[in-house]
Amino acid sequence: MILYSLHCDCGHEFDQWFDNMADYDSRKNGNGLSCPSCGGHRVEKAIMAPRVGKSQPAASPAPCGAPSCGGGGTCPMMGQF
């Protein structure tokens, strides 16, 4: 399923779910789309901003158990990976 933001010639904006991109295309070409506010059939996709998740900081490496390992990047075993 994909959610598109749409708008009609009258300026009404609304969202509608489609099975996939081809579903939108077939409904648009077959006059299967209409504005819920005015009933107009001249409906187009609105410009949408992508939804991007926030990145998470990388976790510190776990100590390997060597006597000099502090787990903060000074581990003698880190050169093996």
ABEGO torsion letter per residue (X at the ends): XBBBBBBBAAGBBBBBBBABAAAAAAAAAAGABBBAAAGBABBBBBBBBBBBBBBBBBBBBBBAGBAABAGAGABAAAAAX
